[in-house]
Amino acid sequence: MESLASVACSVQTSALLQVLLFSTMTRALDVIEEVLDWSGFHHLRLDGATAAADRGRLVEEFNRPGARSIHLFPFWEWTDN
């Protein structure tokens, strides 16, 4: 969690930094998301539970110039089976 805090602080202080965090364990992303919420760090999560209407907004926010945030993705959502 110390490494996560360090990365999150870097995102908050850098004008151009975005972090993509992939995990094969959605429960790990749940815990990371809770820590980021508790710490007040801006983050976005895109997974199978994300409503289709919200996906476009999340992608637009990711692509917005100057966006600074941590993006959480479950790895299995983006692999071919």
C-alpha positions in Angstrom: 0.0 0.0 0.0 3.0 2.3 0.5 3.8 2.0 -3.2 0.2 2.8 -4.1 0.3 5.9 -1.9 3.6 7.0 -3.6 2.1 6.5 -7.1 -1.1 8.3 -6.1 0.9 11.3 -4.7 2.8 11.5 -7.9 -0.4 11.6 -9.9 -1.8 14.4 -7.8 1.4 16.5 -8.1 2.2 15.9 -11.8 0.4 17.8 -14.5 0.7 15.1 -17.1 0.6 11.8 -15.3 -2.0 9.1 -15.6 -1.7 5.6 -14.2 -3.4 2.5 -15.6 -3.6 -0.2 -13.0 -4.6 -3.7 -14.2 -5.2 -6.6 -11.9 -6.4 -10.2 -12.5 -8.1 -10.1 -9.1 -11.2 -7.8 -8.9 -11.1 -8.1 -5.1 -7.6 -6.5 -5.2 -9.1 -3.6 -7.2 -11.9 -3.3 -4.7 -9.3 -2.9 -1.9 -7.2 -0.4 -3.9 -10.4 1.5 -4.7 -11.3 1.7 -1.0 -7.8 3.0 -0.2 -8.0 5.6 -2.9 -11.4 6.7 -1.8 -10.3 6.9 1.8 -7.2 8.9 0.8 -9.2 11.3 -1.4 -7.3 10.5 -4.6 -9.1 10.8 -7.9 -9.5 7.5 -9.7 -11.8 5.9 -12.3 -12.8 2.3 -12.6 -13.9 0.6 -15.8 -15.1 -3.0 -15.5 -17.9 -5.3 -16.5 -20.2 -3.7 -13.9 -19.7 -0.2 -15.5 -22.9 0.8 -17.2 -22.6 1.2 -21.0 -23.7 4.8 -20.7 -20.9 5.6 -18.3 -18.2 3.9 -20.3 -18.1 6.7 -22.9 -17.8 9.3 -20.2 -15.0 7.5 -18.5 -13.0 7.1 -21.8 -13.6 10.8 -22.5 -12.3 11.8 -19.1 -9.3 9.6 -19.6 -8.5 11.2 -22.9 -9.1 14.8 -21.7 -6.0 16.9 -22.0 -4.3 17.4 -18.6 -6.3 14.7 -17.0 -4.6 13.3 -13.8 -6.0 10.2 -12.4 -5.6 6.5 -11.6 -7.6 4.2 -13.8 -8.4 0.7 -12.5 -9.1 -2.2 -14.9 -9.6 -5.9 -14.2 -7.2 -7.6 -16.5 -9.6 -10.4 -17.5 -12.0 -7.9 -19.0 -9.5 -7.0 -21.7 -8.1 -10.3 -22.7 -9.2 -12.7 -25.4 -10.3 -16.1 -24.1 
